[in-house]
Amino acid sequence: GNTFEDYLRILQSVPAKGAAAYMRVSSAANSSRLSLVEKGVCEAMQCKSQELVIREQGLYLVFCHLNFHFPNCSKSPIDLKMELLVNGRVDRQTLSTQCASETCRDKTFQTLLQLHLTPLKVEDRVSVTLNHPEFLNDVSLPNDNVLGVLRVPGPYSEGM
C-alpha cells in the first residue's frame, strides 16, 4: 500500500470540486528543477514538464515527498535542500544534513516531506528544486517522489 497508484486511485474517486494535481517527479538532466514525469491527477490547472500553473485563485495545500539514496558512505556531511518555488522564487524550503559517522552503512536512504499552505493566483507557477538532484531515488522508489497541489475549498479561497 501507499504507493503512487494507491493515492492516485483515491484522488480519482473523489468528485472533482476544484483544482488538484498529483504528479510523480524525477530529477531532470543538467537541472536542479524536478521534472513532472507522470500525469496522475491534473484538474483545473496546467501541468507542464517542470511546473504546475494555477488556473483558479485560492488557498492551496502544496506538498512534496521525496526519497533520496546515497549509494556510498560519505566522509563529510551532505546538506540536502528542497525548495518549493512560486513564480521562480523560493516560497518554502527544507534543509536536512546527511551526516557521516563511524556507523555509516554502504547505502543510506533519507526522505524529505514538505507541506505548505499558501494563497495562489491565476497564472502562478509551482515547481520544486533540489541542490543535489543526483541523490533523488528515482530507481528503486520512483513512485514515492511526488508533488501535489490541492485547492482548499471554502469561502476563504474565493476572496483572495
N, C-alpha and C positions, 0 to 999 in steps of 0.2 A: 503494500500500500503506500500511499502518499507520494506517488510519482507524478510527473508532469501530466500523464494521461489521466490519472485519477482525478486530479484537480480540474483538468480541462473538462471532463465529463460532468463534474459537479457544476462548474460555471455555465456550461452549455445548457444544463437542465433548468437553470434559474430563468424565469421570464425576463426578457430584456426590458429594463426600465430606465436605462441610462447608459452613459459611456463606460466602457470597460475594455481593458486589454490585458492579456496574459500571454506572454511570449517567452519562448526559450531563447537564451542568449549564448553567444560564443565569442571568443577572442577573434579579432579581425587581424589580418596580416598587416604589419607595419603601422598599427594604430593602437592607441590606448583606449579608444572608444569601442565598446562592445557592439557586436552586430546582432540584430534580431534574425534568428535563423529559422524559426518555425512559426507559422501563423497559427496560433492557438485560438484565442478569442480576440476579436478586434471589432468592437461595436462603437459606433458614433465617434470614432477617431481615425486618423490616418496612421497606418503602421508602415513606416519607411524602413530602409535597411539598417539604420543606426539610431533612429529616434521615433518617438510617438508624437504625433501632432494632435493637439486638443481641438475638438470641434464644438464642444459645449462648455460654456463658462460654468464654474462651480468649485466646490470644495472637493479635493481628491485625496485618496489614500494611495501613495506611491510606495511600492515595496520592491526590494531586490534581494534575492537569495543566491549566494554564490559559493561554490566549493573550490578549494584550492588544493593542489598536490605539489609537494616538494619532493622530487624524486631522490635527491641526495641531501645528506645531512650537511647543513651549513655550519661553518666555524664561527660565523658572526651573525648577529640578529638581522632579520629582514623585516622591514616595515611594509605592510600591505595597506594601501589606501584605496578605498572605493568612494567615488563621488557621484552623487545624483545631480545632474545638470538640468536647469530650466533655462532655455534660450541661450545655451552655451556657457552659462555662469553657474558656479557651484552653489547649490541650494542647500545641500546637506552632505556631510562626509563622515566616513568611519575609518578609523586608523587602528590597526592591530599589528603588534610586533610578534613575529615568529622568532623565539629566542633559541639560540644554540645552547646545548648543555651536554654534560657527560652522559646523560641517559638518552641522548638523541638516537632515534632509530633511523634505519636507512631510508624509509619512506614516512613522510609526515603529511597529515591532512588537516585542513582548517576550513571552517565555514564562517562566512560573514552574512549577516542579515541586517537590512536597513529598512526602517519604516518611517514614512514622512507624510504628515497631513498638511496639505498646503492648498491655498486658493490658486486656481489656474484660469487663464483667459483663453478665448478662442485664438488659435494660431500659436499658442505656447508650445514649445518643443521640449520633450523629456528624453534624456539619454543617460548613460552610465559610462564612466571611465575608470580605469584601473592604472595604478603606477607600475604594476608588474603583471600584465596580461598573460605572460608566458607561463605563469603558475596556475591559471584557471584550469580546473579539471574538467575538460570537455571530452575526455576519452572514456574514463570508467563511470563518471557521473554526469553525462551531458544533459539529461532530462531534469536535473535538480538545479540548474542555473537558470533562473527566471527573473524577468522584470514584469511587474504588474502595476496597473493603474486603474483604480476604481473610483467613479464619481459617487460621492456620498449623497444619498437622497435627503431631501428636506428643504425647508424654507430658507435656511442659511446659505444654500447653494445658489439660490436664484438672484439674490440682491447684491452680489459682489461686484 
